[in-house]
Amino acid sequence: MAEKRTTYKIQDIEGIGEVQIADEVVTIIAGLAATEVDGVASMAGNITNELVSKLGMKNLSKGVKVEIVDGAVSVDLTLNIEYGMNILETSKKVQEKVKAAIENMTGLEVADVNIHIASVDMENEKGK
């Protein structure tokens, strides 16, 4: 059975029509913005997502949960942080970048961006 896609009206102009956005789009915007921040090694996800990513297929919504209520967006991100990075500073940069990206691209208001650190990526330490 196909998964039901949830959409939200972000604009309605009389005589022209309306603009709707799928919650998946907001999820992808949040995931992309988070991975652009220095110190974020990757997004964390469940074991299925981890196996899929190791096979070379990228799931842009991995580790992101978005909830939209009355035009306000609540985002939960689960991240893997690079070893040696300041977790608090990196998290704050992610929060700011995700909030700005969603608000600029969709016009929706971001109520909160919650960060969950799943692990520290030691990959770069192995070569030292």
N, C-alpha and C positions, 0 to 999 in steps of 0.2 A: 504494500500500500504506500502510495506516495506521501511524503511529509508535507503538511500544510505550511505554506509560506505566509508569514504575517507581514502585512504592509501598513504603513502609517502615512496619512495625508500630511504633507509639509507645506502645501500651498494650494489655494483654490481661488482662481481668478474668474469672476463672472464673465460668461460669454466665451471664454477661451478653454477652460478646463482645469483639471487639478493635477498636481504632482504628488505621486506616492513613492515611498521608499521602502524597500524590504529590510527587515531587521538584519538579514544576512549581510547587506551592504554596510550597515553601521558596524557590524562585527568585523568585517574585513578591513574597513578604514582604521578601526582601533588596533587590530593586529599589525597592520603595516606600519602605522605610526610608532607603535611600541618597539618594533624590531629595528627601526631607524636610529634609536637612541644608543650612543656608545655605552657599552657595559652590559647590554642585553645580549646574551649568547643566543637565546632562542625562546620560543614560546613553549610552555610545558603543556602536555595533554595527557589523555588516557593512553593506555598501552596500545590500543589499535592505532591511534594517531601517531604514536612513536614509531611503530612498525612501518606504517605507510610512508612516513617521512624518510626512514632509512632506505626505503626502496626507491627513493628519488622523486616521489610525488609530494608536492607541497600543499598542505591544507592551510589556507590563510586565516581560517577562523579557529585554529587550534589554540587552546588555552585562553579563549575569550568568551565571556558570557555577557550578553547585553540585554537589558530590560528597559523598555520604553513605556512610561506611564504618563499620560496627559502631556506629551511633548517633552518630557524630561527624561534624559537618558542616564541610566546607572550602568557602569561598566565594571566587570570583575576580570582582572588579568592575572594569569598564572605564568610566571617568568622563570627562566634559568639565567642566572647572573654570571658574568665572567669573573673568574678568580681575581682577587686583588682590587676589585672595584668597590667603592663606597656604596653600600646598599641603599642608605637613606637618600643620598644625592641622586643616584641613578633612578630610584623610584620616583622622586619628585620630578625629575626631567621627563620620565615616562608619563606621569600624570598630566603635566603641562602640555606635552606634545599631543597626547591622545585627546585631551579636552579641546585644544585648539583645532585639531584636524576635524573632529566630528562637528564642532560648531561652525567652522568655516565652510565645510563641504555640504552640510545638510541643513543648516539653520536651526537645528534642534538644540535645546539647552542641555548641557551636561550637568547633572546634579552631583555625581561623584564618580571617581575613578579609584577603585580599590585594587591594591597590588598584593599578590600572594607570591612569595618567593618559594619555588619548589626545590631548587637545587643550585649549587655553585658549579659552574663548568670548569673542570680542572684540565681540559684538553690542552690549553696553552702552557700549562705548568709542566707537562710531561717532557717537552722539548728542552727545558732549561736545565 
